[in-house]
């Protein structure tokens, strides 16, 4: 795919994430209980990786379609995977930045927490914890799914592997297609669930901050999100370097 096409995918991944984050951040600034909005802000950070996973799958599909028309081997497959990985790296980098901003907001809110004004809200606490878990998963799971897809594709397309020797061309195509379709479906599902979580966070506007132990847990989760997004980005960079080497040399680097 051309560079302009990849840039379009990056913008399409960034805009929803940045828009949702900006809207929630603006709403949070009008309330004294900003800490309740941290889970939603992390969910907004997770939007970029989830959306970029869908577009990464589209890049891989386009790669195989191009190979069907003009041919190509392991180098062509690796080049397409490398482009898709770069897209995920960009999204994960944005998630790091947004998670850092969220963690700063959360830590400052914990430091200035007025425990006398804090209240226990069971419904809000449960919702916040659910959104936190969803956001953390959305930040790291797209990378894991993509790495699993690339590993599977190499397993069924690289000569001399156990699977490639037992499967025919038609079966290989079917397996790759089904795995890519499943991954794209998961990416779409996670995106819509994140949007619902963000909308729910924006719609509920608590008047009081959470209790101290809940506040500390939210702040800790924000820090974990930063670490998770950072680890994910480094892992993707390692994968991208290996794919680039394979694309240049035509030799699979496991």
N, C-alpha and C positions, 0 to 999 in steps of 0.2 A: 504494500500500500504506500501511496505517496506521503511525504511529510505533512502536507496540508491536511490529509485525511486523518492522520494520527492526532494532529493538533485539534481538529474538530472533536475527536473523541475525548481528548483531555479537557477541553472546554465544557463539553456536555457532561463530564463527570464532576467538574469543579463547580459549575454554576449552581446546581441544586444544593450541594453541600454548603457552599458559602452563603447562599440565600437563606437557607434554613437556619444556619448558625447566626447570621446577622439579625434575623427577625427575632429569634429566641433571646439573643443577647440584649436587643433593644427592649424586649418585654421584661427581662430580668432586671434591667437597670431601673425600671419604674417600681420595683417591689423591694421591700426590705429583706425578704426571704429569698435571696438570689441563689442560695445553695440548692434549693429544690429544682432549679433549672439546669444544674450541672449534668444530670443524666441525659436530658434532652440535647444539651450541647454536644455531649459525647456521641449521641445517636446521629447528630448532624455531621460530626466528624467521620462517622462510619459510613455515611452515604457515598462518599467518593470512592472508597475501595469496592463497595458493593456494585455501584454502577459501572465502574471501570472493569470489573470482572466480566460483566455482560459484553462490553465492547471488546475485551480481550478475546472472548470466545468468537465474536464476529471476525476479528482479525485472523484467528486460526482457521475459521471456515473459509474466509477469502483466500487464505494461503493454499488450502487443499483444492479449492475451485480453480485457482490459477495453475496448480500442478496438473490438474486433470486436462487442462487445455494445452499447456506448453511443456509438461513434464517437469522433472526435478527429483532430487533425491533427499538425503538426510540434510544436506546443506540448505536446501530451500525450506524444508520444514523448520530447521533451527532458526533461520532468518525470520520466518514468520513468528515463531515463538519469542524471539528476542524483541521484536517490535511490541508484541503483546505484553511482555514483561516490563518494558520501559514505561508503558501506559500505567501498569499497576504500581510501579515505583513512584511515578508522579503523584498518583492518588494517595499512596501511603505516606509520602512526604507531606502532602497537605494535611492528612489525618494527624501527623505528628504535631504540626503547627497549631491546629485547632485544639488538640488534646492538651498541649502546653498552656494555651490561653485558658482553657477550662480548668486545668489544675491550679493555675494562679488564682482564678476567681474563687475556686473552692477553698484553697488554703487561706486566702485572705478572709473569706467568710467565716471559716472556723476560728481564726485568730480573734476576730471581732464579734464572735457569737455572744449574744446576750442570753444566757441560759434562763434568766427569769422570764423572758418573753417567749421562749421556745415551748412548743406543744407537741404532744404525740398525736399524729394522725395516721391511723393504721392503714387506711385506704391509700393515702398519699405515699406512705413508706413502702407499701407493697408495690405500688406502681413504679416508684423510683428505682427500687431494687430490680424489678423486671426490666425496666428500660436500661439500667446499668449493664445487666448481663447481656442483653441484646446488643448494646453498643460495643461492649468489649468483644463479643463474638464477631460483629460486623467488621471490626478493625483488623482482626487477625485471620478469620476463616477464609476470606477470598483468596489470600495468598496460599493458604494450605490447599484449597481446592484446585487452584491453578497449578501448583507444583504437582499435585496428584495427577492432574490431567496430562501435563507434559511428560511425567514419568510413564504413564500408561501409553501414550502415543509412541514414545521411544521404544517401549517394550514390544509393541506389536508391529513396528515398522523397521526397527534395526535388524539387519541380517544376523544370523547366528544366535539369536536369543531363542529361548525355549518356545515362547508364544508365536514368534514370527515363523518358525519352522512348521508349526502344526496348523496354522490358520491360512486359509486362502485369501486372495485379494478382496473378494466380496465380503468375507467375514470381517476382515480388518477394517474395511470401510464402514461396515455396519456398527462395529464396536466403537470406532472413533466418533461416528455421528451420534450414537446414543449417549456417549459420555459427554460430548460437547453440548448436546441438547439438555441433558440433565443439569449440567453446570450452569448454563444460561438460565434455566428455569429457577434454580436456587437463587441466582443473583437477582432475578426479577422479584421473587417472593420476598427476599430479605429487604430489598429496596422499598417495597410497599409497606412492609411491617415497620420499617424504620420511619417512614413518612407518617404512619398512623401514630407511632410513639411520640414523634415530634409534635404532631397536632394535639395529641392528648396533653402533653406537657405544657404547650402554649395555652390550651383552653382552661386548665386548672390553675388558678392564681391564689395560692394560700396566703393568708395574712400573717402567719407566724413562721419563724424559722424552725427547722427540725431540732430534735433533742441532740445533745452533745455527741452521744455514741453514734447516732445516725449520720450526723454531720461529718464526723471523723471517717466513717466508712465511705461516704461519698467522695471525700477528698482523697482517701487512699485508692479508691477505684480510678479516680482521674489520673493519679500518678502511675498506676498499673497500666492504664491505657496508653500513656506516653511511652512507657517501657515496651509494651507490646507492639505498638506501631513502629518504634525504632528497631526492634529485633526483626520485625517483618520486613522492613525496608532493607536492612543489611542482608537478610536471607535472599531477597529478590535480586539484590545487586550481585550476589555471588552466583545465582542462577543465570542472570543476564550475561555475566562474564563467560560462563561456561558455554552458553548458547552461542555467543558471538564467536568464540573460538571454533566451535563446531561448524558454524556457518562459513567461516573463512577457510577452514582446512578440509571440511567434508568428512572429518573423522569424529565419531561420537566420543565425547568426553564425559564418562559417567560420574 
